[in-house]
């Protein structure tokens, strides 16, 4: 099991958006500070696709998550 970073902080979405807009966080920071689930899943998402953890791929991951949510809503699962 991977070791957890001590005191790794997660933020509400509104705070993350503000930090990105102010240039204090990158999109990678947004994803990894959104939740433990997102942080782990984004790492796997990149590894499985041979992708680097960069802003472009963080945005691709966010789009991927939005698509999953939209599909679940269409099937009455969310």
N, C-alpha and C positions, 0 to 999 in steps of 0.2 A: 504494500500500500504506500502511495507517495506521501512524503512528509508534508505536513501543512505548514504554511508560512505562519509564524507566530503573529498574532494580532492582525491578521489580514482583514482589512476593513471593506465592508460592502455598503453601498449607498443607495438611497431611493432614486428612481429613474429621473425625477425632476432635478435632483442635485447633480447627477451625472451629466445630464444635458447641459446644465449651467456650466459645469467645469469644462466640458468640451467646447462650448461656445466661447468661453473666456480664454481658451487656449491653454488651460492648465492640465487638461487630460487629452490624450489621443483617443481614437476609437478603440484601440487595443485596451487602453486603460478602462474605457467605458465598459467593455465586455467583461474584463476580468474582475472588475469591482461591482458588477451587477449582482452576481450571486455565485455561490460555490459551484452550483450546477453549471452555470454558463462558463465559468472559468475552466472547469474540467472538460466540459463538452467542446469548448472552443479549441483547447489544446488537442483533443482527439480529432476534431474536425480538420485541423491543419495537418496533423500527422498522417491521417488516413489519406489525405489528398496530396501529400508531399508539398504543402504550402508553408510559407513563412508566416510567423505571427506579425503581420503588419497592418496598417490602417485599411488598406484595400480589402484584405481578407477578413478583417474584423467587420467591415461593412457587409461583406458577402455572408458572413455568419449571421449578422443581425437580420438580413433579408431572408436567409434560410429559416431562422426562428419565426419570423413574421409569416412566412409561407406555411409552416407547420401549424401555427395557430389558426390561420385563415382556413386551412383544410379541416382542422378539427372542428371549427365552428360550423362549417358547411355540413358536417356529418353529425352535428348536435353533440359533440364531445367536449366542447369548451364553452 
